Amino acid sequence: MSFPSSIDVAVIGAGAAGLGAAQALRGKGVSFIVLEARDRIGGRAHTVMASPDVTFDLGCGWLHSADRNSFVAIAEQLAFTIDKSRPPWRDQAYEAAVPTPEREDFLRALEAFFTRTADAAKSGRDATASACLEPGNRWNGMIDAICTYLNGCELDQMSLLDFEAYEDTELNWRVRRGYGALVAAFGAGLPIVLDCEVTLIDHNDRRIRLTTSQGTLTVDKVIVTVPTNLIADEAIRFTPALPGKVEAAAGLPLGLDNKVTLALDGWEHLPKDSGMRGRSQTARVGSFQLRPFGQPCIEGFYGGSFAREIEAAGEGALAAQAIDDVVALLGSDIRKSLRPLAESRWSADPFARGAYSHARPGHAGKRAVLAAPVDDRLFFAGEATPSDFFSTAHGARDSGERAAREALASLVKR
């Protein structure tokens, strides 16, 4: 849509949170607009056709806590098929990678670790989550790897209390056409200006002035939904400054998880929708899904500092690493059947600068600080702001709806 000069409410960011806010503002008798720096909507939810036969989510791909995930009802309303098959993350691992007795031993060690983190968190005292690793346990590296998949960082960078605050009902479904495609469909028809980067929010006067790459906009209320790294790095500046927000965002940095999909020529004997992971003494190991939805591909997933190291090596490095790792697990014959299709590089994305948030040790309470309104004029949402479903697309969407309700209530008070 065209760029206005004045409006009631501006929503900054057209990811799940911004779209959730915009949908909640719709039909409420206020003028509003969504300003998105990218040339597309969806944020860190982004589905691509990696090939004519392969649909691939570069970002979020699972409807986590599906029985409480607001995107499930949205998918049903928009006629998106939901796959309710059990994820292959644990007991459906491909036998060739790790023998069953070893896998069962690892899963017992993993469950024991989760029990220790839950017990330790009851004290209310924060610490690094790594403090709950059992000294000398041979599976500590693999446990750390699993947690990099969950949080984008290693356990020694992670707040124990925040780690335990995450709400997980352990029901995980998928969207056949892609989670990113669902989020984009959810935003269809909203008043959105693309290629519009906001750099300054001046809230000195009665009305707020936004400086953007497409001009200046005067508004009454602003809903900020950008990732924490952009706030912490002051890619968006506030005047007067909001040091409390910047400090809260810095305590909730985005870790890194990257995904890659490899075309698979033949090998139909590999069980579709099965998981595969190698053994490692450290968190430097990838996780794979074989033939997701029966598609002719293998998806790889890498987290934490290992993912950051691979991404820093440049475009194509993730696919090369994944091919080497699959060959190490399934044998040299498969190399000629693998071909790179697509990979994410979320740290290099200037409007993300990472994957999703985790709290640093000692910063578990910063989610509430980041979410709090300022002067009933600035409102904050995004995956880093919920107290329970943080780091998820549905948590982001729900937070946007919450921020919109706060903005609407403040407009009534005028």
N, C-alpha and C positions, 0 to 999 in steps of 0.2 A: 504494500500500500504506500501512498505518498507520505512524506514526512511532515507532520504537523508542527506548529509553533507553540501551541498551548494545549494542555489536556489535563484531565483530573488525575489519572494514575498512570505511571510508567512502570513497566515490568522490565527489568534488565536481565536478559538471558532467556532463550527459547529452548532450554532443556526440559526435562520432566517437571522440575519445580516451577519454572516460568510458565509452562503451559498449564500446569495445575492451577496456578494463580489466575491466569487469564480466563480459564474456563469458569472459575468461581466468580469472576467479575462480570461475566457475560450475563446480560439480562437484568442487571442490578441498577440500571439507570445512571451509570457513570460512564464517562468517556475514558478509554484506556488504550494503551498501545504496548506492544512487546518489541523491545529493541534487541536484535541479535547480531553479534559481531561476525558470525560465520555466514556463508552463503547458503546455509540449510538450517532446518530446525532439528531438534533432538538432542543436541549437546553430546554427551558421552554415551548416548544410545544411538547407534548408527549401523544400519543394515545395508550391505552391498551384495550385488550379484557378483561373486568372485569369478564365476564362469556361468555359462548358460545352465549348468546342472547343479550349481552350488550356491546356496544362500548362506551368507556369513555375517554374523554379528561382530563387528569390530569392537564394540563395547559390551554393555550388559547383555546377557543372553538367557538368563534364568528368572522365572517368576518365583523368587525366593519367598518362603513363608506363604505359599500360594493360598492357603485357607484364610489369610488375612491381608492378602495383596490386592490393593484397589485396582490394579491393572487387569486382574482376572475378569471382573465385571465389565470393564471397558472393552476388553478383547471380545467378550461375548456380545456386547452391544454392537461392536463394529464387525462382527462376523469373522473374526480371526480364529483359526483353529488352534486349540490348545492341546499339546501333547502331554499326557499325564503319566508317561512311562517313568519308571524309577531311574534316577540318575545313576551313572556308572562309576560314581566316585569311590565306592568302598568295596562291597563284596561282589561286584560284577566286573572286577578288573580282569584283563586278558591274562590267561594262565601263563603264557610264554614269558611275560615280563618278570613276575615275582611268584615263585611257587606258593601254593595255598598255605602251607604251614608258616612260612615267613610272613605272608600277608596277614594272617590271623594274629601272629605275635605282634606285628606292628600295630594293628588295630587295637589290641589290648593296651599297648603302651600309649597310644593316642587317647583312648578313653580314660586311662589313668591320669594322663596329663590334664585333660579337661576337668576331671573330678578335683584335682589339686587346685586348678585356677578358681573353680567355683568355691571351694572351701576357703581359699586364701582371701577371696574378695569379700567374704562375710565380715571380715574384720573392719572393713571400711577404709583401710590404709592402702594407699596406692603404692605400686612398685612396678618394675619391669615385668612383663609377662614371662620373660625368660627365667625369672627366679623360681618358677614352678617346674622347670625341667629337672628330671631326676639325674643327679650327677653320675656320669659314666654310662648312662643308658645308650645302647648302641643305636637306638632309633631317634635320638635327639635331633640329628640333622634332618631326617625326614619329617619329624614333627614340625620343625622350624619351616621346612619347605611348604607344608600344608598351610601353615599360618601366613606365609607370604601370599599364597593364593587367596586367602580369606581377607587379608588386610593390606596387601601391597608392601609390607615391610617385615623385617625380621622381628622376632620376639623381643630382642633387647631394645628395640625402639618403640615398643608398644605399651601403653598404659594397661595394667592388669584390670583396673576397675572398668575402663572403657571396653576392654575385651569381653568382660563378663556382662556388660550392660546390653550388648546386642541381642535383639529378640529374634530367635530362630525356632520356628515350629517344625523344622526339618521336613517340610513338604515343598518340593521344588518341581515346577513344571516348565515347559518351554512353549514358545510361540512358533508355529511352523513357518510362517512367513517372516519371522524375525522380530525380536523385541524392539529394535530400532524402528522397523517399519510400523509397528503398533504405536509407538510414541509419536511418530510423525503423523500418523492418521488421527491420533487424538488431538493434534494441534491444527488439523485442517480447518480452514475458514476463519481462523482468528486474525485480528489485525496485527500483523507482524511486519517489521521493517528489517530486512536482511542487510548484511554488509554494513552494519551500523555499530561501530565500536564506541562504547561510552568510556571516557577517560576522566571526567571530573563530575562530582556531585556537589554543587554549591548550595548548602542549606543555610546560608547566612540570613537571607531575607524571608519574608512571609511566604513567598512561593519559591520553589526549588528550581535551580537552573542546571540542566544537564548539558555538558559539552560532549558532543559526539562527532564521529567522522563525517556525518551528514548535516551537521549544523547544531544549533542550540535549541533546546526544548525547555519550556517552562511548565512545571507541573505542581500539583498540590501534594501528591504522595508518590513515593518510590518504593518498589519492591525489588530488592537486590537478591539475585539467585545465582551469582557467579561462583565458581569454585574457590575454595579457601586460598589456594596459592596465588590467585590474582589479587585478593584482598591483602594478603600478607606481603606480597611484593609491591603493593600499591600501584598495580597496573591501572586500577581505578582509585582515584584520590578523592578524599572528602575534605570540604572546607565549610566550617571548621573541621579540623582533623578529628578522627575517632580512634585514638590510640588503643582504647579497650577492645575495639573490634579487630584492629590489626594484630594485637597481641593474642586475642582468642583464635584468630585464623592461623597464626603462626604455630599455635599449639595443636592445631588440627590439620597437619599437612596432608597432601595427597600422596599416598604411596604409589607404587607402580605395578601394574599387571598388564602384560601385553599378550595378544593372541595372534595366531598365524593359522592359515589353512593351506594345506598341500593337496594338489590334485593327485588322485590315486588311480592309476591305470591298471585295471584288473584287480586281483586279490579279493574277489568277491567272497572267498572263504573266511575272511576276517569277519567276526561277528559284528553286525551293525550295532551302533549305540553302546559299544563297550569301552571300558576305560583301560588305560595302560600307563604305567609309571615305572621308571627305573629306580634302582637303589642308589643312595648317596649318603655319605657321612656329613654332608652339609646341605644347606638350602639351595644349592646350585643344581637344580634338577627340574625338568619340565614335566607336565602332565598332559596326556593325550586322550582324545576321544576318537575312536575309530568309526568311520562311516556314519556320522551323525545323521539321523533321519534316513539312513540308508543311502546317503549321497556318496558319490565317488571321491571321497576326500578324507583326510585326517586333520583334526584340529589340534593345535598345540597351545599350551598355556604356561606362561613363565611369570614369576613374581619377584618382588623385592629387588635387592641390589644386583642380583644376577640379571634380571630383566633390564635394569638400568644400564648395566655394562654392555649387554648385547645391543640395546638401542643406540648407545653411544658409538658403536662400531659402524653405524650407518644403515641406510636402507638396504634391505635384503639380508642383513646379518641374522635376523630372527629366523627366517626361512632356512638359511644354511645351517644354523644350529639345530633346528627341529629335524631336518633331514638326517643330519649326522646322528642325532639321538634315536630316531626311529630305526635307522639302520643298525645301530648298536643293540637295539632290543629285538629286532625281527630278522636280522641277517642282511648280508650285502646284496642279496638278490633283489631286494625291494627298492634299492636306490634308483634303478633305471625306471621304476614305475612312479616315482615321486616328482612333482614339479611345483614350484612356488605359485600361489595364486594371489594371496592378499595377506597383509600383516598390519597390525596397529602399531603406532609409535606415540602413545599418549603423552609422554613427557615432552616430546618435541612439539606437540600441538600448543600453539601460543595461547589458546583460549581454554585450555584444560591444565596443562603443565603437570599432569599426573592422572591417575585412575580414579581412586576414591579415598576418602579421608580415614585417618586413624588418629587417636589422641596420643600425644607423647606422654611418657610417664609423668604424673603430676598435673596433667591437664585434662583429666576426665570431665571436669565440670565446665569446660569451655564451650561445649555444645549449647548449653542454655544461655551462656553469655553471648555467643554469636547470634542466637535466634531472637534475642530480646529487641523490641522496637526502640527507636530513638526519637524522643519528642513527639510521639504519635504521628510522625511524618515519614520516617525511614523504617522499612520493614525488611526482615531478612529471612530467606528460605534457602533450601538446597539440601543435598544429601548429607551434609555435615551437621545440620541443625536438629534433626530428631533425637530424642533421648533413647529410642529403642530400635527403630528400623533405619538407622544411619547407614551410609555407604550403599544404599540401594535405590533403584529407580522409583519404586513405589513409595519409599520413605521420602524421596525428593518431591514427588508429586503431591503427597499428603501435606508436606511442609508448605508448599506453594499455596495450597488451599487454605491452610491455617493463616498464612501471612495475608492473603486476600481478605479473609474475614476480619482480621485486625485492621486492615486499611479501611474496609467498608464501615466498620464501627467508628473509626475516627472521623470519617467523612460525615456521619450522622451527627456527631458532636459539634460540628462547625456552627 
